[in-house]
Amino acid sequence: MATCALCQREQQLKQSHILPKFAQGRMKLLAKAGNGPVLAHCAGRERPVQNFCFEALLCGDCEQRLSRWEGVAADFLRRREFDPPCVVSEAKTLTQLNYRGLKLFLLSLLWRMGASELRDFAFVKLGRHETIIRDMIMREDPGSTDDYGCSLQVLTDRTGRIPVTRGADHYRADHLCIFYRLILDGFLFIWQVGQAEAVARSSTREWLLRDDGTWQVLFQDRHRVPFVDHALRPLFQRRAAQP
C-alpha cells in the first residue's frame, strides 16, 4: 500500500508504464523481421524495446482512467500517413481529431514523466505545473490549445519513420517558457510549459494540437533536426556497423 501519485489515495499500486505500451508494437515487429537491432534509447543507454520503463506509480483505478486516452492516441498514431515509405519533408494538417481524448493523453504523458522518479525522465521538472496538470487529468479537463500545448513531428530516414524511443529532455526559449521533448517510436512530441503570455507569443504556437480538432504535423528527415541528429548519431552508427 502506498499513495497513488494521481488520485492521492492510499492504494495497492501497479507497476505503471510511464511510456505507453502500444508504442512498443511496431518496434518489436521490426526487430523480429530482422531489420536491425531496434533499441530504445533512454538516458544515454540502449535497452531492448520490450524493456520500456515502469515503476510503482498509480493505482488500478487511475491506470484504467489513463488507458481510455491511450486507446485514442494509439488509434491516432496508427494512421497510415504516419508511415511514409521514404524521407519526406512537409507539413500536413490533420482534421476532425478527438481533441479531448488526444489532449488528455498528452497531458497524462507529460505528467507521468514529471511524476516519475526514473532516470529516463530526470529532465522533466514540472514544479507547480505538476499539480495543475494532475488536477486537469482528475477533472478530465483538456484545457485550451495553449494550456500545456503539444506539437508533433514525424522523424523519418530512407527507410521511413525511425523505430527509436528516447528519454525526455528539455530546452528553454526564454525564462518564461520551457519545452519538453520526447521521441516515441519516431514521433517527436514537444510540450510548451510556462507563463500564458510566453506560450501565446511562441513562434511554434501554430504547430500545437488545436481545440478545434486540427493539428499541423511536420514530417522531417531526422538529419535536419539538429538535436535529433546529434543524439541519435551514435545509435545509428552502431546499427550500420553490425553485420
C-alpha positions in Angstrom: 0.0 0.0 0.0 1.3 3.5 -0.9 -0.1 6.8 -2.1 -1.2 6.9 -5.7 0.5 9.8 -7.5 -2.6 10.7 -9.4 -5.6 10.3 -7.0 -3.5 10.8 -3.9 -5.2 7.9 -2.1 -3.6 5.0 -0.2 -3.9 2.1 -2.6 -2.2 -1.0 -3.9 0.0 0.4 -6.6 0.5 -1.2 -10.0 3.8 -1.3 -12.0 2.9 1.5 -14.3 4.5 2.1 -17.7 5.5 5.7 -18.0 5.6 5.4 -21.8 2.6 3.7 -23.3 3.0 0.1 -24.1 1.3 0.4 -27.5 4.4 2.3 -28.8 6.5 -0.8 -28.5 4.5 -2.8 -31.0 6.0 -1.7 -34.3 9.5 -1.6 -32.9 9.1 -5.3 -31.8 7.8 -6.3 -35.2 10.7 -4.7 -37.0 13.2 -6.4 -34.7 11.6 -9.8 -35.3 11.7 -9.2 -39.0 15.5 -8.7 -38.8 15.5 -5.0 -39.6 18.5 -4.3 -37.4 18.7 -4.3 -33.6 15.8 -1.9 -32.9 16.5 -0.4 -29.5 15.0 2.0 -27.1 17.5 4.9 -26.4 16.9 6.3 -22.9 19.1 8.3 -20.5 22.3 7.6 -22.6 21.8 3.9 -22.6 20.4 1.4 -25.0 18.0 -1.4 -24.0 15.8 -3.9 -25.8 12.4 -2.4 -26.9 10.5 -4.8 -24.6 12.0 -3.1 -21.5 10.1 0.2 -21.6 10.3 2.0 -18.2 7.8 1.2 -15.4 7.5 1.9 -11.7 5.0 1.7 -8.9 3.2 5.0 -9.5 -0.6 4.5 -10.0 -3.4 2.5 -8.5 -5.6 0.3 -10.7 -8.4 2.8 -11.0 -6.1 5.5 -12.2 -4.4 3.1 -14.6 -7.9 2.4 -16.1 -8.6 6.2 -16.3 -5.5 6.8 -18.4 -5.9 3.7 -20.5 -9.0 5.2 -22.2 -7.0 8.1 -23.6 -4.1 5.8 -24.5 -6.6 4.0 -26.7 -7.5 7.2 -28.5 -3.8 8.0 -29.0 -3.0 4.5 -30.2 -5.7 4.7 -32.9 -4.5 8.2 -34.0 -0.8 7.2 -34.2 -1.6 4.1 -36.3 -2.8 6.3 -39.1 -1.3 5.2 -42.5 0.1 8.7 -43.3 2.4 8.3 -40.3 4.4 5.6 -42.0 5.8 7.2 -45.2 7.8 4.7 -47.3 10.7 7.2 -47.7 12.0 10.5 -46.5 9.6 13.4 -46.7 9.8 17.0 -45.5 6.4 18.6 -45.4 3.6 19.7 -43.2 0.2 18.1 -43.1 -2.9 19.5 -41.4 -5.0 16.7 -39.8 -8.6 17.5 -39.2 -11.6 16.2 -37.3 -9.5 14.8 -34.5 -10.7 13.8 -31.0 -9.2 16.8 -29.3 -10.4 15.9 -25.8 -9.0 12.4 -25.9 -5.7 13.2 -27.5 -5.1 16.2 -25.3 -5.8 14.3 -22.1 -3.4 11.6 -23.3 -0.7 14.2 -24.0 -1.3 15.8 -20.6 -1.1 12.4 -18.8 2.1 11.5 -20.6 3.8 14.8 -19.7 2.5 14.5 -16.1 3.7 10.9 -15.8 7.2 11.8 -16.9 7.2 14.7 -14.4 5.9 12.5 -11.5 8.3 9.6 -12.3 11.5 9.1 -10.3 13.2 7.2 -13.1 16.4 8.5 -14.6 15.0 8.5 -18.1 12.7 11.4 -17.1 15.1 13.3 -14.8 15.0 16.4 -17.1 11.2 16.7 -16.7 10.8 19.1 -13.7 7.3 20.5 -13.8 7.3 22.2 -10.4 3.9 23.9 -9.7 2.6 22.8 -13.1 2.7 19.1 -12.0 -0.2 19.8 -9.6 -2.1 21.9 -12.1 -1.9 19.2 -14.8 -2.8 16.4 -12.2 -5.9 18.4 -11.4 -6.8 18.7 -15.1 -6.4 15.0 -15.5 -8.6 14.2 -12.5 -11.3 16.6 -13.8 -10.8 15.2 -17.3 -10.4 18.8 -18.5 -8.2 19.1 -21.6 -7.9 22.8 -21.4 -7.5 25.1 -24.4 -4.9 24.9 -27.2 -2.4 27.0 -25.2 -2.8 25.0 -21.9 0.3 22.8 -21.9 0.1 22.6 -25.7 1.9 20.0 -27.7 3.3 19.8 -31.2 4.2 16.7 -33.2 6.9 15.9 -35.7 7.3 12.6 -37.6 11.0 11.7 -37.8 12.0 9.8 -40.9 15.0 8.5 -42.8 15.4 6.5 -46.0 13.5 3.6 -44.5 10.5 5.6 -43.3 9.6 6.5 -39.7 12.6 5.7 -37.5 11.9 3.0 -34.9 13.5 4.7 -31.9 12.4 5.8 -28.5 14.5 8.3 -26.5 14.1 9.6 -22.9 12.8 13.1 -22.5 14.9 16.2 -22.4 14.2 20.0 -22.4 15.3 23.4 -23.6 14.4 27.0 -22.9 13.3 29.7 -25.3 13.4 32.3 -22.5 13.0 32.3 -18.7 9.2 32.3 -19.1 8.7 29.1 -21.1 10.3 25.6 -21.2 9.9 23.0 -23.9 10.0 19.2 -23.1 10.8 16.8 -25.8 10.2 13.0 -26.2 10.9 10.7 -29.1 8.4 7.8 -29.0 8.8 5.3 -31.8 9.8 8.0 -34.2 7.2 10.5 -33.1 8.7 13.7 -31.6 6.4 15.3 -29.1 7.2 18.8 -27.8 5.2 20.4 -24.9 5.3 24.1 -24.0 5.1 24.8 -20.3 5.3 28.3 -18.9 3.5 31.6 -18.4 0.5 32.1 -20.6 1.8 35.2 -22.4 5.1 33.4 -23.3 3.2 30.4 -24.8 0.8 32.7 -26.7 3.6 34.6 -28.4 5.7 31.5 -29.1 6.8 31.0 -32.8 5.8 27.4 -32.5 2.2 28.0 -31.4 0.8 27.3 -34.9 2.0 23.7 -34.5 0.1 22.9 -31.3 -2.9 20.5 -31.2 -5.8 22.8 -31.5 -9.1 22.7 -29.6 -11.0 22.8 -33.0 -9.7 19.3 -33.7 -6.9 20.2 -36.1 -3.2 19.5 -35.8 -0.5 20.7 -38.2 2.1 17.9 -38.2 5.6 18.2 -39.6 7.3 15.3 -41.3 11.1 15.7 -41.0 14.2 13.9 -42.1 15.9 13.1 -38.8 19.2 14.6 -40.2 17.5 18.0 -40.5 16.6 18.2 -36.8 20.0 19.1 -35.1 19.3 17.8 -31.6 17.9 14.5 -33.0 20.8 14.0 -35.4 23.3 14.7 -32.6 21.6 12.5 -30.1 20.9 9.5 -32.3 24.1 9.5 -34.5 26.0 7.0 -32.2 23.0 4.7 -32.2 22.6 4.6 -36.0 26.4 4.3 -36.5 26.5 1.2 -34.3 23.5 -0.3 -36.2 25.2 0.3 -39.5 28.4 -1.3 -38.4 26.7 -4.5 -37.3 26.5 -7.4 -39.8 
